[in-house]
């Protein structure tokens, strides 16, 4: 029995070493494919979690299906699909396409939750709160994201050189696009640069001269919630991008143009950004005049 136990332990160690090697090679593949650091990190976590859950079980389709069922019991459909995308990609890399499972089919909602969508008046209160706290950098950062629709990861492209040109060339996820910097924002940022004596490179930087990262920005935004009277669950950088999209679409009614501005490859992605809130949807239905 001891001999069998020893053999089993050695086999498991070999399996673990083999999987670690495969996972390391897969992450290198993602890097070479120029996938974002966030994607690499998330895929790594999701794959490790699956492997940890599977344990000694053989990598078979049945095992993956059971894992999918477990995810469905714990997470919302969108989160389940994101995790399945990671392990499916890993299986494809290993040449084990027979292990891939189907993602959940999600019907597009006609409206979004009021609880998580940031309203324009709430955004303006956040900007005012930053000004009242004498945090000019944060105030301008909020306005930059919200008035251009850029991702928080694209703030690094808002540079002194971009302000001089009035436009920023953005290269993310293997795609290039140019975004225009509104005149009022350009003027405000230029005056800020003069006061801070920033002469080149990214505008939104730390005291050490490094670009602000997502966690720092989120933390500073959350700190405004109390004085601004805005629910913390609504306050994160990507919601500013959503607000820009809704305001832009309300004015232009051109979803193809909006997709180009946001840097989306598919209009279906853009549709998610312009879904009205439940309150707006209810008002629209009330104006149909179909109830006596």
N, C-alpha and C positions, 0 to 999 in steps of 0.2 A: 504493500500500500504506500509506504514511504517513497519507494522507487517511482511508482506511478505519479505520485503527487509532485515529486521532483521534476519528472519529465514534463508534466503539465505546466509547471511553473516556468520551465525553460522555454517551452513553446510559446507561452503568453509573453515572455520577455522578448522573444524574437519577433512576434507579431507587433508588439508595441514599438519596437525599434524600427520595423519596416513601415508602419503607419506614420511614425514621426518623420521618417525620411521622405515618404510620399507627400505628407502635408507640407514639409519644408520646400520641396520641389514645386508644389502647387502654388504656394505663396510667391515663390520666385517667378513662376509663370504669370501670376496676376501683375506683378511689378513690371515684367517685360511687356505685358499687354497694356501698360499705362493705366491700370485701374487705380482709382483714388486710394489714398492711405486709409480713409474711412471705410471703403469697401473691403480692402485687404483685412483690416482689423475685424470688421463685423463677420466676414466670411470665415475667418480663422476661428472666432469664438463659436459661431454656429456649428461648424464642422466638429470642433473639439467637444462641444456639448453632445452632439449626436453620437460620436465615438464613445464618449464616457457613458452615455445612456445604454448603448448597445452592449458594452462590456465584452464578455467572452463570446457573445452570440455571433454566429457566422453572418458575414455580410451577404444577406439574401434579400430578395424583394419583399418577402413577408416581414422581415425585420424593419425595413424602411417604412412599410405601410403601417405597422404598429406604432412606429415613431410619429408618423403623420397624424394618426388618430389621437395620440397623446398630446401633440401640439394643439390640435383642434379643441381639446378639452380645456386647455390652459390659456390660449391666446386668441385674439381677434383674427379674422380671415387674412387681412393684409399682412399681419406679422407672421402668420403661418407660411404664407407664400414667400415672404422674404427669406425665412429660414430654409424652406425647401429649395429655393433658388441656389442657396449656398451649397447644400449637399449635392444637388443635381449637377452643379458645375464641377464639383470635386469628382463625382463619378465619371463624368464625361472626360475629365483630364486623365483619369486612370484607365480609360477605355472600357469602362463597365456601364455602358448605356442601358443595359438590361435592369439596372438597379434604380434608374430614375423613376420618380413618381409624378403623377399629374398634380398641378397646383389647383387650388380651390377656385371655382368660378365665382366671381363677385359681380353682382349687378350694380351698375353705377347709381349712386344716390342722387335724387333730384335736389336735395338740399343738404347743408352741413349743420353741425351742432352750433348753437349760439354760444355755448359754454367755452368753446375753444377758439372761436374766430375773433380776431382783433378788429374792433370797429375803428373808423377813422378818428372819431372824437377821443377814443381811448389812446390811440397813437399820439395824437396832439398833446394829450395830458402827460404822456411819458416824456415827450420832448421838453415840455415846459418844466417838468419835475427835474430833469437833468440840468436845465438852465438855472433853476432856483438853487440847486445844489452846487452851482459854479463848476459843473463838469462839462465844459465846452466840447471837449473831445467826444464824449458820449452823445451829447446832443447832436453834433454834426454826423456822427457815425450812424445814428438812428435815421437821420434825414437822408443820408447818402444811400443806405440800403433801400429805404422806402420810396425814394424818388427816382431810383434807377432800376429797381427790381433785381439787383444782383444777389448772388448767394453770399453768405457770410464768408465762405472760403475764397471768394473773388475780391474781397476788400483789398488784398495785397496789390491788385492791379490799379487801384485808385492812388496814383502816384503824383508827385510834383509835376512830372513831365506830362501826365494825362491832363492835369488841371490846365497847364499851359495850352495844350491842344484843344481842350474842350471835349475830349473823348478818350475812352480807355479801350485798349486792345486786350481782350481776355482770351486766354488759352487754358481751357479746362476739359478734362475727360477726352482729350484728343480732338477737341473742336475749338475753332477760333471764331470769335465774333467781336464786333465793336459796339460799345454802348456810348450813347451821348450823355454828357453831364449837363443838366439843366443850368441855365444862366445864373439864377439866384444862388443855387448851390455852389456853382463854380466861384462866384464872387465871395461867398461866405468862407469857403475852404481856402481861397487865396489869402484872405485877410488872416485866417487862422495860421497859415504857413508863415506869414510875415511875423506874427507875434511869437510863434514857437521857434522861429529861426530854422525851419526845416527846408533845406535847399534841394534835396534830391531823394528819390526812392519813395517807398510807401508813406502815406500820410498818417495812418492810424497805427502808431507804434508805442511800445512801452518806454519806460525811462532808459532802458538799455539799448533802445534803438531797434528792437525786434518787432515784427508785425504782431498785433494783438491776435491771440488765438480764440477759437470758438468758446472754450470754457470761461475765459476771462470776460468775454463779451456777455455771455449768458448770465454770469454772476452779477455783473454790473447792471444789466437790464432788470433782473429780478429785484435788485435793491431799490429800484424806483417804484415798484408796485404799490407799496403802502401809501406813500405821499401822493401818488398819481391816482389812487383809488381804482386800480385795475387788477383784476384777478391774476395771480401769478401763473396759472396754467395757460393763460393766453399770451404770456410774454416770453417770446423766444425769437431769435433772428429770422427764422424762416417764415414766421407769421407776417413779418414786414413785407416780405416778397409776395406773399399771398394778397396782402392789402394793395400793393402796387398793381398786381394783376387785375383785381376787381375794379379798381379805379380806372385803369387804362381801358379795360374792356367796356366799362359803362360809358366812356367817352367816345371810343373808336368803333366799337362793335365789330372788330376785325380780329378774329381768333388766330388766323394765320400769321398776321403781323405780330401779335402778342407772343406767339410761339417763338418767332425769330428773336424778339427782344429778350425773352427769358432764356433762350438757348436750348429750347426743347426740340428733339428730333421728331417727336410725335405730337400731333394736336390732341390726342387722347390724354396725354399728360397735362397739357394746358387746360383741358376741360375741368380737371380736378381743382385748379386754382380759381376758377370763376364761378363755382357753384355758389348759389345764394344761401343765406342763412335760413334757418327754419322760420324765423319771424318774417323775413322778406317773402318767403315762399307762401306763407299763410296770407299775407297782405295781398299778394298777387291773386291767390285763389278767391279771396273775398271780393275782389273787384270784378270777377267774371259775371256777376249778376245772375247766377243760376239758382239762387235760393229765393223763394217767394216770402 
